[in-house]
Amino acid sequence: MNGYRTTPKADDDLIEGARWIRADNPQAAHRFLDAAFAAFDRLAEFPESGPLAKLKKRKLAAIRFCVLPPPFNRWVIFYRLSADEIEIVRVIYGTQNWRGKTESFFI
């Protein structure tokens, strides 16, 4: 793989996540972003390391996920493989109900 790219939704997720964390701890917000970008780099190097998310919609069948390392291990990265890079689709806090509204959540 040649790297990764993020979707606009993933970019918004990162901005909102950092903003939410920054309210309590500005340094942790920077560590959150560093952890996310390091995870993106690892996924680009080992793209099949994350399992398939097993979503019911056929057009979402190729979406994979991985969990950020502690202390951010409640955050989940959803991504898909393409020919030469991975596409980061979403970066969400794990308690969000993404299974209940998969199509609107991922598209």
C-alpha positions in Angstrom: 0.0 0.0 0.0 1.1 3.5 -0.7 -0.5 5.2 2.2 -3.9 6.3 3.3 -6.4 9.0 2.7 -9.3 10.2 4.9 -12.8 10.9 4.0 -14.4 14.2 4.9 -16.5 12.4 7.6 -13.3 10.9 9.1 -11.7 14.4 9.1 -14.8 15.7 10.9 -14.6 12.8 13.3 -11.0 13.6 14.2 -11.7 17.3 14.6 -14.7 16.7 16.8 -12.9 14.0 18.8 -9.9 16.2 19.5 -12.3 19.1 20.4 -14.2 16.9 22.8 -11.0 15.5 24.5 -9.4 19.0 24.6 -12.3 20.3 26.8 -10.8 18.1 29.6 -7.2 17.8 28.7 -5.5 19.7 25.8 -2.4 17.5 25.9 -4.5 14.4 25.5 -6.2 15.9 22.4 -2.7 16.1 20.8 -1.9 12.5 21.9 -5.3 11.3 20.4 -4.5 12.8 17.0 -0.9 11.4 17.2 -2.3 7.9 18.0 -4.9 8.1 15.2 -2.3 9.1 12.6 0.2 6.4 13.8 -2.6 3.9 13.5 -3.4 5.1 9.9 0.3 4.6 9.1 0.2 1.0 10.6 -2.9 0.2 8.7 -1.3 1.4 5.4 1.6 -0.9 6.1 -0.6 -3.9 7.2 -3.9 -3.2 5.6 -5.5 -6.6 6.3 -4.7 -6.5 10.0 -8.1 -5.2 10.9 -11.0 -7.7 10.7 -14.0 -7.1 8.5 -16.8 -5.2 10.2 -19.4 -7.7 9.0 -22.0 -5.0 8.1 -25.3 -6.3 6.5 -25.4 -3.9 3.6 -23.6 -5.4 0.6 -21.9 -2.1 -0.4 -20.4 -1.9 3.1 -19.1 -5.5 3.1 -15.4 -4.5 2.5 -15.2 -2.1 5.5 -12.7 -3.2 8.2 -12.0 -1.8 11.6 -9.3 -1.4 14.2 -9.2 0.0 17.7 -6.8 2.7 18.8 -4.3 1.7 21.4 -4.8 2.7 25.1 -5.7 5.1 26.5 -7.8 5.8 23.4 -9.0 2.2 23.0 -12.7 3.2 23.0 -12.1 4.9 19.6 -12.6 2.7 16.5 -11.2 3.4 13.0 -13.3 2.1 10.1 -11.5 1.8 6.8 -11.5 0.0 3.4 -8.8 -1.1 1.0 -8.4 0.2 -2.5 -5.9 -0.7 -5.2 -3.0 1.3 -3.7 -4.1 2.9 -0.4 -6.5 2.6 2.4 -9.4 4.9 2.8 -10.2 5.9 6.4 -14.0 6.1 6.4 -14.8 7.0 10.0 -13.0 7.4 13.4 -15.7 7.2 16.1 -16.1 6.8 19.8 -17.1 3.2 20.4 -20.4 3.9 22.2 -22.0 5.5 19.1 -24.8 3.5 17.6 -23.2 2.9 14.2 -24.8 -0.6 13.8 -28.3 0.9 14.1 -27.9 3.2 11.1 -25.1 1.7 9.1 -25.9 3.1 5.7 -26.2 6.7 6.7 -23.3 6.4 9.0 -20.8 5.1 6.5 -22.0 6.7 3.3 
